[in-house]
Amino acid sequence: MLRIDWKRYGLLYLLTGLIGNMICYLFVEVGFYSFPYIFLPITKIPLIAILAAFSYYVILGVRYSPVNWAYKIAFYGVIVNTGMFLETVLKNMTNLIRYDFEWDFWGSYTTWWIFFILMEWIGGKIIPPHLRKPLNTDAFRFGHWFWFVIHIVAIFTIFLAGLYLGLQIKYQK
């Protein structure tokens, strides 16, 4: 995307990294979650990972998100659910993320949605329509490629959420 317009997409990249890192740092300071194993412990957050991953997701989202908001929700649903899957794997399999005081998957899921909707709005102000390449709404119709992507991600997410919940519930007599 930087090849298309490095100033605008670069600004969006930097803003996303800055906002993402500020939110993450705020949540760590409040005590919602922590990162026990990070490269630079002085920062308390994985600065580079947030800058790279979140900024890349946002740039992809802004570049390819459909024009109509009804389709944007489905489009960002794929991004958010994929991100939450990765976060869940990192939390449960690697202990890189630890949820602390009053933080859970729902809080994280909601924050992902708010962040991406906010960045879509900011990206819409920075990146003009002629520099975007929105998905055609036909891709969302039954039988087309993105319809399959949406449904695979949704079914996978629902299945894994049910499995995770089932594993977390303690057996009661």
C-alpha positions in Angstrom: 0.0 0.0 0.0 2.9 2.3 0.6 3.7 2.1 -3.1 0.3 3.5 -3.9 0.7 6.7 -1.8 3.4 6.4 0.8 2.5 9.6 2.5 -1.1 8.9 3.2 -0.8 5.1 3.8 2.4 5.8 5.8 0.5 8.3 8.0 -2.3 5.8 8.5 0.3 3.1 9.4 2.0 5.4 11.9 -1.3 6.6 13.4 -2.6 3.1 13.8 0.7 2.0 15.5 0.6 5.0 17.8 -3.1 4.7 18.8 -2.8 0.9 19.1 0.3 1.2 21.4 -1.3 3.9 23.5 -4.4 1.9 24.0 -2.4 -1.2 24.8 -0.2 0.7 27.2 -3.2 2.3 28.9 -4.8 -1.1 29.4 -1.6 -2.6 30.8 -1.2 0.4 33.2 -4.8 0.0 34.4 -4.1 -3.7 35.0 -6.5 -5.3 32.5 -3.8 -7.5 31.0 -0.1 -7.9 30.9 2.7 -9.4 28.7 5.0 -11.6 30.9 7.5 -12.3 28.1 8.4 -9.3 25.9 11.6 -8.4 24.2 12.0 -5.0 25.8 10.6 -5.3 29.3 11.1 -1.6 29.9 8.1 -0.8 27.6 5.7 -3.2 29.3 4.0 -3.9 25.9 5.1 -5.5 22.6 5.7 -2.3 20.8 7.0 -3.7 17.5 4.4 -6.5 17.3 1.5 -4.0 17.8 3.0 -1.6 15.3 3.5 -4.3 12.7 0.4 -6.4 13.1 -2.3 -3.9 13.9 -1.1 -1.4 11.4 -1.0 -4.0 8.7 -4.5 -5.2 9.5 -5.8 -1.7 9.4 -4.2 -0.8 6.1 -5.6 -4.0 4.6 -9.0 -3.1 6.0 -9.0 0.4 4.8 -7.7 -0.4 1.4 -10.2 -3.3 0.7 -13.2 -2.5 2.9 -16.5 -2.2 0.9 -18.2 1.1 0.5 -21.5 0.0 2.1 -21.4 -0.2 5.9 -23.5 -3.4 6.0 -20.8 -5.1 4.0 -18.0 -3.4 6.1 -19.4 -5.1 9.2 -19.1 -8.6 7.6 -15.6 -7.7 6.2 -14.3 -6.5 9.5 -16.0 -9.4 11.3 -13.5 -11.7 9.4 -10.6 -9.5 10.5 -11.7 -9.2 14.1 -12.5 -12.9 14.5 -9.2 -13.9 13.0 -7.4 -11.5 15.3 -9.3 -12.8 18.3 -8.4 -16.4 17.3 -4.7 -15.4 17.2 -5.0 -13.6 20.5 -6.6 -16.7 22.1 -3.9 -19.0 20.8 -1.2 -16.6 22.1 -3.0 -16.4 25.5 -3.6 -20.0 26.0 -0.8 -21.8 24.2 2.2 -19.5 24.8 1.4 -17.4 27.9 2.5 -14.3 26.0 -0.7 -12.5 27.1 -2.2 -12.7 30.5 -5.6 -11.3 31.3 -5.7 -9.7 34.7 -8.2 -7.6 36.7 -11.7 -7.7 35.1 -10.5 -8.5 31.6 -11.8 -11.3 29.5 -12.3 -12.4 25.9 -15.4 -10.3 25.6 -13.6 -7.1 26.6 -10.8 -7.9 24.1 -13.3 -8.7 21.4 -15.2 -5.4 22.0 -12.0 -3.5 22.0 -10.9 -5.0 18.7 -14.2 -3.9 17.1 -14.0 -0.4 18.5 -10.4 -0.1 17.3 -11.1 -1.2 13.8 -14.2 0.8 13.3 -12.4 3.9 14.6 -9.4 3.2 12.3 -11.8 2.7 9.4 -13.3 6.1 10.1 -9.8 7.7 10.4 -8.6 5.9 7.3 -11.6 7.2 5.4 -10.5 10.7 6.3 -6.9 10.1 5.3 -7.2 7.8 2.3 -9.3 9.2 -0.6 -11.7 6.8 -2.4 -9.5 6.8 -5.6 -6.6 5.2 -3.6 -8.8 2.5 -2.1 -9.8 -0.8 -3.8 -13.1 -1.8 -2.1 -14.3 -5.4 -2.4 -17.2 -5.6 -4.9 -20.5 -6.4 -3.1 -21.0 -9.3 -5.4 -18.2 -11.1 -3.6 -20.5 -11.2 -0.5 -23.4 -12.9 -2.3 -24.2 -16.6 -1.9 -21.7 -18.8 -3.7 -19.0 -16.2 -4.3 -15.6 -16.3 -2.8 -16.0 -13.9 0.2 -19.3 -15.4 1.1 -17.3 -18.6 1.7 -14.6 -16.8 3.7 -17.2 -15.1 6.0 -19.0 -18.4 6.7 -15.8 -20.4 7.2 -14.5 -17.9 9.7 -17.9 -17.6 11.4 -18.4 -21.3 11.8 -14.8 -21.8 12.9 -15.2 -19.0 15.4 -18.5 -20.3 16.8 -17.1 -23.9 17.1 -13.9 -22.8 18.8 -15.8 -20.4 21.1 -18.1 -23.3 22.2 -15.1 -25.6 22.6 -13.2 -23.0 24.7 -16.3 -22.3 26.9 -16.8 -26.0 27.4 -13.2 -26.5 28.5 -13.5 -23.6 30.9 -16.7 -24.6 32.6 -16.0 -26.7 35.7 -18.0 -29.9 36.1 -20.7 -29.4 38.7 -22.9 -32.0 40.4 
